[in-house]
Amino acid sequence: MPLEVSRGVAAFVVHPKSLLIKKGEGYELKPTALSTSFDGELVLTANVHGFAGNAGEYNERIRSHYTSPLRRDASEVPTLPPLITGTTAAGLPAPFITTAEPVPYETTASLLTTMNAALNEVNGDRKYELVDDMMLVGQQQATTHVALLRRIWEPAEDGTRRERVVVDLTATKGANRSIARQTLFGLKPFDVVFGVRPQRALWIAAGRPMGQEPPPETPIPQPERWVPALAELLRKAYEDPTHYGHHAARNATLVAVVPMQIVVGLVGKGKLEDFHSSVFDSNRGDHRRPPLEYRLIDRAAADFRALLRAYKTDELLDEAKRAWLAGEGPDPDARPRESFVDARDRRDHELFGIVFPPPDSDQARLARRVLSEPSRTQTQSKHVNNRLRMFAAAVTDGYTTRWNPRVLDGALPANAIRTTNQVIMPTWKDVRSAAADNDFGPLGEFLRVHGINWLADAGLVEADRGSIGAQAAGGDDDPDADSGLERQVRRTMSNYRLALMQKPRMAFGLLSELAHAAELNLPAREVDEHGNPVEGTAATRHWLNTTFPKNTGRKPRASGSGMSDPTPPAPPPAQPVDPATEHTQAQARFVEAVTDDLVDVMAEIFRLGENLTRAGDKAGVPPLAGSADATTEALSKALVAVRADIMSVMALLTPMTYGGATASDFQSSQSAKYAEEAAE
């Protein structure tokens, strides 16, 4: 490797002489510092400054964000410059990469901008903030880099152009982690390539404090100069509690020095001439064959245990209670004569309070930090669902089975974290007490979260897997599992809740039977219309779907016999309905109509459209060929009406959530008008 490249790499290494041994008149790397990777790469493992290493434009994950040079408009937009293997002064291949020609600085800047946006986009798929994770737990896995000698064609002071070279440790593994580390130090990939201003970097890392703006600095492109300058600034800030950058330096403590793997050669992989391509083999392999990930339930449970550990560290929990909630120890507050189900329900509610603590409390602030969530007012449904999954995963420690924690997705509104009121659910004792007075309002709330867990534990419901074809009403042991009809029953948990609350006495009886079965560790039985268990039976998913069928809330279409029967139907007997129960049922019916029925109708329209198009292809005619102009006009009017109604409902979601919506907002439907006109 040429001295120019070696010097640039060494600038990022902490105590580089510790990696060398003297040999003759010079030095060489210690054999213990080198290893061979699974992909046949000769790897140097070194401790480097935390801001060392840059993301790379050539990462397989973001290649599609760049324009291919084969495209007709390739000359109009920047494309990735081709890489070549570097050479020594004698012209021999060397283990670094570079470009065949200098790259205009405007092109380099554009490529880096695209890279940054692309990596931010794919990093958005994470369920946590990577920068916060680095700050809280450090970097758990070393990143892998290769020396890239950038050749940049830039303006000179005399108005001409000159070639400038800079050594960039570009990532072959860990591009997002590299950017996250740089962020903690106030740097961006652009800075490393075009020059770092150390004082400004620290000021940015500190949050740009007012009145502390650094003096003007000239960007320093050579890492041999800016690396020690920035390191010294960070050291001083860390040691001085009054320094404006003190907290920034402390935030970066866990990544101040990190291990890095630098590819410095090939072993048994062919000729070094192919180094520029071979060095990315591991990156390609990772994206073609992604490493195994934790199952969702394991990931959610790990998040929950991390939250418990944080509570314990901040003395918001003692060890005995932490162990109990984590499923690792006995109940520290066991109550004599308390039933198994009541004790389990008490733990369930404790777990729920851990995940959804009082707003603006120390627990709430700590939870958002550990879970890398935005400020409370910026949280969304994805954050609520993530917490619900954590809760569901932790709950299973107290049950006989483990179920998919997605079963609770959507159980709480998107503002469950934003709200200024703590989300509190009724206990099973509350439900029993209210039911004794024929009040089933608490039952409806219990079925929102805790009751769904009970049903999932018994195998009566499962998480909606997103497509009708993927649904199976029963499990592997359910004789009705392969029923074609049952596979068409796509149900969300809100639909189950709505159907159960249509028969509240029977639903209460079912939950009572589930509690009884849990006490005796026996399978639950079916219940009759009065809520009494039926001997010799076993409650199954098929039974639940049959007994509490899917209710769309839509008016049934009139049949031919009904239209010809002049006898008016007898009015149903008036039955008083509890306002809370009525609201619960109405809310569930509305949500189900939008998230289930509307979606299913649109999916069916697309399926029929596909069938029609295929039929037209076979006949050699357009899909709507031969239809009257009135038919095409009717289709257009219907779609325009539906689109108008959808836009109206979307606009009403905010006032329906926070207040301001009225019943009159829903009294003018374009779809209803179209239906009336079509009927005439």
N, C-alpha and C positions, 0 to 999 in steps of 0.2 A: 504494500500500500504506500503510495507516495507520501512524502513528509508533509506536504500541504494538507492532505486529507487526514493523516494521523494526528496532526496538530489540532485540527478542527474538532476531531472526535475527543481527544484528550482534554480539551477545554471544559467539557461537560462532566468529566469524571472527577469524583472526589478522591484526592490523594492518588493520582495516577501512578506514581512511582511504586506504590504498593503492589502493582500488578506486574512489575518488571524485575528481571534479574540481569546482572551484568554478565556479558559474555564477550570476552576479548576486549576490543576497543569500544564496543557498543552495548546495547541492551536488547533483550527480547522478552516476549510475554512469558510469564510463568505457566508451566503446563497445567497447574491446578486451576488456572483462570479460564481454561478452554474446555469445551465439551462438544459432543456431537449430538445434534438433535435427531429426532425420529426421521426427519426428512433429509438427513444427510448434510446438514449445514454445520459448519464449524462456528461455534458460538462463543463469544467472549461475554462473560457475566461480570458486570462491574456496578459498583455503587455510584450513582450519578446524582446531580442536583435535581430536585423535583421538577424544575421547569425545563429539563432536558428532553429532547425528543419531540418531533413534530408529526402531525397527521400528514397523510400523503394523498395526492390526487390519484394515485394508481391503485388504491384499495379496491378490491373486487366488489365490495358492497356498494360503491357509488359510481362504478364505471358507467352505468347506464345514464347517469346525469350529464355526461359529456357527449358532445356530438361526434359521431364517427367520421373519420376523414373520407370515408367512402360516399358520404351523402353529397348530394348535388350542391347543397348550400354550405358545405364545409368551409369554403373560403371566406364566408361571411361571418362566421363565429369561431371563437378559439377552440381548438381541438388539442387533445393531449399530445405533447411532443413525444416522438419515439425515444425510448431509452436504449442505451448501449452500455456494455461493460467498460469500466474505466481501464486505463493502461498506466504502466509505469513510465519513467523517463526513457526507458529502453524500448518502449512499445509493447511490452508484454502485458497480458491480461492481469488485472488487479481486482480484488474483492470490494469494489465500490461501483456505484452506478452514476451515470451522467446522461446528458443529452448529446445527440450527434452534432447539433448546432446550438449556438447561443439563442436564448428565447427572449423576445422583446419584453421589456418590463411590463408593458401594458397587458400583454398576453398572460404573463405570470400572475399579475394581480387579478385578472379575470378568472383564471383557473383556481386560484386560492379562494376567491369569493364563492365560486360554485361549490368547491369542496366543503367550505364551512357550512353553507346552507344545506348541502346534501347530508352531511354528517349530523347536523342538528335535526334534520327530518327523521333519519333512521334512529337516532338516539331517542326521539320522542316515543318510540315503541316501548321503551323501558317503563316499568311501573314505579320507578323512583328517580330522583334527581341525582345524576352521577357526581356532580360537583359536591353536593351535600354529603354523598356517600364517601367521597374521598376525604372530606373534612372530618367525618365522624369515625370512620373505621380505617382510613388509609387505603393504599392500593394493595389488594390481596393477591394479585397475580402480575408477575413481571410482564412488561410489554416488550415486543421484539422490533428491532429497528435495523436499518442498513444505511450506510453513509451514502448520501446523494450529493454529488458535487454539482450545485446549480450554476449554470452559466447564463448570466442575465445581461442582455444587451440594453443598456440604459444611456440616457443623455449625460454628456460630460459638461463641465462648467464652461468650456469654450464653444459650446453649441454643437459639437460633434457627438458621435456615439462611441461608447467604449464597452468592453466586456468586463463584467465583474463576476467573480466566483465566490461562492459561500458554501460551507459544508453544512448540510441539513441532515439530521438523523431522522429520516422519514420512517414512519411505522409500517411494518408488514403485519403486525398483530397489535391491536390496542390503540387504534386511532382515536376513538372517543375518549378513552382513558387519558391519552396524552393531552387532548384539548382540555379535559376537565382539570388536570394538574396545572396546565398553563393558566387557566382561568383563576385559580387560587393565587397566582402570582401576578395577576394583572396583565398577562400576555395573550397574544393571539398568534396563529400561524403566520399571519402577514408580518408581524413584528420580527419574528425570527429570520425571515427571508430578507426583509428590506431594512432592518435595523431596529435595535432596541434602545429605548430611552429609559434607563433604570429607575430614575426618580419618578418619572411619570407612571411607570408600571406599578410601583409600590403605591402611589397615590390612587390609581385605579383599583388596585386590590383592596385598598382601605375604604372603598366606596365613594371616592371623589369628595373628601370632606371640604366644606366651604372654608375659605381662608387659608388653606394649606396647599394651594396650587404650586407645583414645583416651578422653578425657573425654566426658561426655554432651553431645550437640549437638542443637540444634533444626533439623529439616530446613529447607533453604532452597529454596523453589520457584522463585524468580526467577533465571533464568540470568544476568542482569546481575550478580548477587551471587556465585553459587556457582561459575561458570566461572572467573573470575580467582582465586578462593580456591583451587580445586583445582589450577589451573595453577601457582600459586606453590608449593604444597606439593610437587608433582611435581618442580619445578625444584630445590628445596632437597634433596630426597631423591636426585635424580640426581647432584648435585654433591658429596654427602657420603657416602663409602663406608661410614661407620659408621652411617648412618641405617637404621632397620629397613625402610624402603621403598625402599632403594637398588636392590636387584635387581628389584623390581617396576617401578620407573621405567625401568631399563635394558631390561627385557623389552618395554616399550612403545615403545622408541626409534623403531622403524621406522614406527610409526603415531602418533607424537606430534603430527605435523601431516600432514594428508592433504588432497588435493583433493576438493572436493565440488561436485556440480552441483545448483543450487537453481532450481526452475522459478519464474519470476517473471512469466510472461505467456504469451500465445498469439500465434502469427503465422500468418495465413491459415487459421485453423481454425474460423472462425465467431465467435460472440459470446462475450464474456468471462463472460456469465451461466452458460455451461456449463462453466466452469473446473473445478468440483468433480468433474465426470465425465470431462472431456477429459484432465485431468492423470494419470489412471490408464490411458490408452489404451496407452501403451508397456508397462506392466506386464501388461495383458491380452494384448497381442500376443506378449510373451515366453512366456507360458504356453499360448497357443493354438498358436504356432509356435516351439517351443523352438529356441534357437540351436544350430548344429551343434556336436557334441562330437568330441573326439579318438576315433579308433578305439581299441578296447581294447588292441591291441598297441602303439600309439603312446603311450597313457597309461602302460602298464606299463613301456615302454622309458624314458619320461621320468622315471618314478619311480626306475628303476635308475640312470640317469645322474646324477640328483640325489644319490643315495646315494654314488656314486663321487666326485662333487665334494666331498661332505662329508668322505669319507675323506681325500681329497687335502688339503682345508683343514686338517684336524686332523693332517696328516702321518702318516697311517696307510697311505698309498700315495704313491709318487712319480708324477710326471707321465707318464713313459713307460709305466708299468704301467696307470695310469688310462686312457690313450689306447688301449692294447691291449684292455683289458677292455671299453671303451666302443665298440670296433669302429672306432676312429678312427686307429689307428697300428699298426705292426708289433710282433711279439713281441719284447720287450726281452731275453728269455732264450732265444732260439731255439737249439735243440740240433741239432748236426750229425747227419746220418743218421737223424733222427727222421721217421717217416712222417707224412703229412698227417693221417691219422685219429688217430694218437696225439697229435699236437700239438693238434688240435682238441679231443680228449678232455681233454687237460691244461687247456686254456682253460675248457672246460665245468665242470670241477671247481673251478677258481679262481673262476668266476662263482658257483657254488653256495656256496662258502665265503664269498663276499661277502654273499650274501643270508641265509645261515644260519651266522653266525660262532659262535665258542665262547660259550656262555652266560656272563653276568657279566663279559664282556670289554669293553674300551673300544669295540670295534667293535659289539658287541651293543647297548650303551647308546646309541651314536650312531644305529644303525639304527632303534631304536624311536623316538627323538626325531625323526629326519628323516621317518619314515613315520607320525608322529603316532599311534603305538600306545600302548595302556595299559601298565602295568607287566608284566613278563614273566609273572608268575603269573596275570594276568588275560587273556592273549591267548587267542584262540579260533580255530576253523577258518577264519574269514573272513580273519584276519591271515595264517595259513599259506598259504592259497590266493592271497592277494595277492602274497606273496613268491614263490610258485611261478610266478605269471604274470610277474612281473618277470624272474625267471630265464629262463623260456621265451622271453620277448621278446628278452632280451639274447643268448641262445644263437643265435638265428636269423642273427645277423651272420656266423656261421661256416659257415652251410649254404647250400644252393642255393635254398631256398624259405623263405617266411615262413608260419607256421601260427598258428592261433588259440591264444593262450597258455592258454586255458581247458582245453586238452588235459591239463594236469597237475593240474587241480582234484581234490582228494581223494587225491592220490598219497601224501601224508604225513598222519599222524594229527593230530588237533586239538591235541595237546600237543607238537608238534614244536618250538615256540618255548619253551614252558613247561619242557620237560625240562632237567635239569641236565647232560645229555650232549649233545655236539655231534653233529648228524646227519652221518654220513660214509658216502658211497656208494663201492662198488668201482669201480675204473677198468676200462677195456677190457682193459688188460694183465692185471689181476687175473682177469678173467673168462676170458681165453685160457689163462692159466697153470692155473687150477683145472680148466677143461674138459679139458685135456690129461690130467688124472688122474681124469677122469669125475666130477668134483665140479661140480655145476651150481647149488650154493647161491648163489655170487656172481652167477650169471646172473639168478637170480630178483630179487636186489636191484638189479642193473643195470637190469632191465626196469621197476622201480618208477618211475624218473624219466628217466635218460639214454637208456635203450633206447626209451622212448616217443617221445622227441624224434627218434630215428633213424627210427622208423616213420612219424612225422608228416612228416618231411622227404621221405620217399619217397612220401608220399601214400597210405600203407596204412591209416592211421587218421585220424580227425578228432574234434574235441571233440563230445561228446554234446550235441545241441541241445535236449534236454528233452522231445520228444514223438515218438511213433512216426511220426506223419504227416510230421514234418519230417526224418526220417532218409533219407539216400540213401547206398547202400553204395559207389557209385563217384563219381568226379569227372565233369566235363563230357566228358572224353575216354574215359571208361570205357564200353565197350559194354554193360555190365551195370548201368549207373547207373539205368536206368528200370525195372528189374525189380521187379515188385510184391512178390515174395518178399524181395528184398534190402532194400526200403524198410521191411520189417517187422523187420529185424535192428537192434534198438537195443542198443548195447553200450557199456559203460563201459570205461575203461582197465584197471581191475582185472579185468574179465572177459577182456579180451585177454591180460593177463598170466597169468591162471589157465589159459587155453586153451593158451598158448604153453608153459607149464611142464608141461603134460600130455605134451608131446613135447619134452623139453629138448634132446635131440641135434639135432632138426630146427630148434628155435628158435635154438640156437647157430649152426647152419649158415646160417640166414636172416640173423642179425646179421653173420656173417662175410661173407656175400655183399653186404650193405649197405655194409660197410666197404670191401670190394674195389671195388664200384661207385663209391664216393666217391673212392677213390684214383685211379681212371681216368676219373672224371667220365662214367660210363656208367649207363644204367638198370640196376637190379637185376633178377636173374633169379629164377625160382622155384627152390626146392630140393626134393630128394626126401626120403624118410623117413630117410635117413642123413645129411641135411644137405648133400648135394652139389648144386651148381648144375646146373640142367637147361638145356642149350644150346637156343637158339632160342625161349626163353620170356621173358616179362616179368612180374615180380611186380606184381599189382594188388590192390586192396582186395577185389574179389570172390574172387580166389584165396585171400587170407588168411582171409576169412570162411568159405570152403569147407574149407580145409585145417586151420584151427584153429577149428572151429565153436564157437558159444556153448554153454557148459556150465553149466547151472543148479545142478548138484550135487544135484538132486532124484532120488529113485528113480522110474524110469518106471512108469507104470500098467500093470498086467497086461492083456494083450489076451485075447481069447476063446480063440485057439489056444493061448496059453501056459497058460491056466487048465486046458485039457483035456489037456495033455500031461503025463503022469505022470512022465516021465523027468527026473530032477533035472539041472540044468545042471552041467557040469564046473567044478570050482573053478579060478579063475585061478592061473597059476603065481606062486609067491611071489617078489617082487622086493624087494631091500633098498632102502629109501628114506632119503635123507639127512634127519636131523631138521630141519635148517634149511629144506630144500626142502618137507618135509611141513608145517611150520608156515606157510610162505609160501602154500602151496596151500590149506590149511585156512582161513587168515585171509581170503584173497581170495574163497574160496567163501562164507564167512559174510557178508562185506560185500556180495557180489553178490546173495545171496539176499534181503537186507534192502532194499538200495538200488535193486535192479533188479527182481527177480522179484516181491517183495511189492508194489512200486509198480505194476508192470504188471498184476498180478491185480486190485488195487483199481480201477485205471483201467478195466479190462475190465468189472468189476462195474457201475461207474457207466454205462459205455456201454450195457450190456445193460439196466440199469434205465431208461435214457432210452428205448431202443427199446420196452421193455415198456410204459412209460407212454404213449408215442405210440400204440401199438397199442390200448391200453385206451381212449384218447380217441376213436379212430376207431370203436371198437365201442360207445362210450357206457357203459363199465363201469369200475370201479376196476381198477388193474393186477393185483391178486391176486384179483379176483372169481372165484368158481367153484372155487378151490383148497380142498382139504380143510384142516380145522383143524390136522391133523397137519403139513401143509406149513408153515403159518405158525409153528407151534411149533418145527419143525425149523430154520427160518431164524433164529428168535430165539435158540435154543440155540447154533447155529453161530456167530452173530455175538458172543454173549456169551463163548464160548470163545476166539475169535480176539482179542477185545478184552483178555481176561485175559492171554493170552500176550504180546501186544504190550506191555502195561504191565509184565509181568515182565522182558521183554528190555530195555525202557527203564531199569528199575531196575538191571539188571546191567551197563549200559554203563560206569559209573564203576569198579566193581571189576574189570571185564575190562580196563580201560585202565591202572589203577594197581595192580592186584593185589587178590586176595581172592576171585575167582570160582573155582568148582570145577565139575568135570564134572557133579556131582550137581545143580547148579542147573538143568541143562537136561534132567533125567530125568523131569520131571513136567510134561507139556504138556496143557493143557485141550483144545487142538484134537485131540491124539492120542486123548485119552479120548473126545471126542465122536465121532471117526471109528470107534473100536472099538464104541461103543454103537450107532451108526447101522448098522454092518455086521451087528450081531446082530439 
